[in-house]
């Protein structure tokens, strides 16, 4: 029994994982100004089949960035404590934009592998049919 995956299956696993990563990045960006919001992170895990790694990846459960939330002084804010502070978000937009670019490029690279693999398979079928 073999657990080898085709190039298309590997590329699809990469595209699905990067799509999940991009969704978390977009949630982080959307909540950058939400008080108390913790940045979501996603790590990829290698898929295992029958106890052996397949080479494909899958996104793990989202984790929260454990860095301390910044304390923002704004006595007029409805969430401010007695001293006039509230907890901000630990989302850094520069990091999120860089992560989004990296995830997008990885998605595109997997898409190119998928397309090339599909073209090669189609070419082989054309040769067989002749």
N, C-alpha and C positions, 0 to 999 in steps of 0.2 A: 504494500500500500504506500502510495506516495502522497506527500502533502505539498508538492510544488505548485505554486500559483503562476498563472501566465502574467506577462508584462501588463496586460490590460487590467487584470484583477489587482495587481499591485498599484498601478496608477490610480485606479478607482478608489482604493482604500486611502491613498494619499490625498486625493481630491476631497473625499468625504471628510477626512480629518481636518484639513485646512479650512473647509467650509464651516465646521463647528468652531474652529479657532477664530475665524473672522466674525462669526455671530457673537462670540463673547467679547471680542474687541469692540464691536459696534455697541454692545450693551454698556461697556465701560465708558466709551466716549459719550453716549447719551446720558450717562449718570455722573459725569465728571463734576457737576455742580450740586449733586444730591448730598445733603448732609448725612454723614455716617456711612456712606457707600464705600464698600471695600472692593477693590479691583479684583476681577475674576481672572484666573489663570487656568490654562489647560495643558496637560502633559500627554504625550502620545505613548501608547504601549504597543509593543510588538505582539501581533496575534500569534497564538500557539494552537496547533492542531495535533491531537494525539501526543501531547507532550513535547512536540518539536516546533521551533519557531518557523513561521511561514514566510517571513519577510514583509508581510503586510502590517499596517499600523491601524490602530483604532484610538480615538480620543478617550482619555480617562475622564473620570468625573471632575467637574470644575472645582478648583480650590480657590480660596480667598487669600489675597495678599495680606500677610500678617504684619506688614509695616504699620507703625503707629499712625493713627489718623491725626492730621494737623488740627490744632486748636485755633479757631478763628474768633477774633474779638469783634463782636457786633451786638451791643446791648439791645438793639432794636429787633434783632432776629427772633422770631417766635420760639426757636429751639434753644435760645441762649439760657445759660444757667444764671445763678444769682450774681456771678462775677462778670457776666456779659459774654461768656465764651460758649461756643458750640463746636462739635466735631465736624470737620469737613470731610472731603473725600480724599483717598490716597491715589487717585487716578492722575497720571502725568500724561497730558495729551501728546507730548513729543514722543514718549515711549510707545504710546498706543498707535500713533501714525507710523512709526518705524516698524512695529510689529505687524501692522496691517499690510505694509509694503512687502515685508518678508513673506507673510502668509500668501499674499496675492501672487508673488513670483513663484513660490513653491507650487501653488495650485496650477499656474500656467505651465510650469515644467512638467508636472504630472499629466496635464492635458496634452502636451506635445508627445509624450511617451505613449499615451493612449492612442492618439491619432496615428502615429507612426506604426504602432503595433497592428492597428486595424488595417492600415494600408498594406502592410507586409502580408497579413493573413489573406487579404483580398487578392493580392498579386499571386500568392501561392495557389489559391483556388482557381484563378484564371489559368495558370500553368497546368493544373491537373485536368481541367476541363478540355484542354486542347487535344 
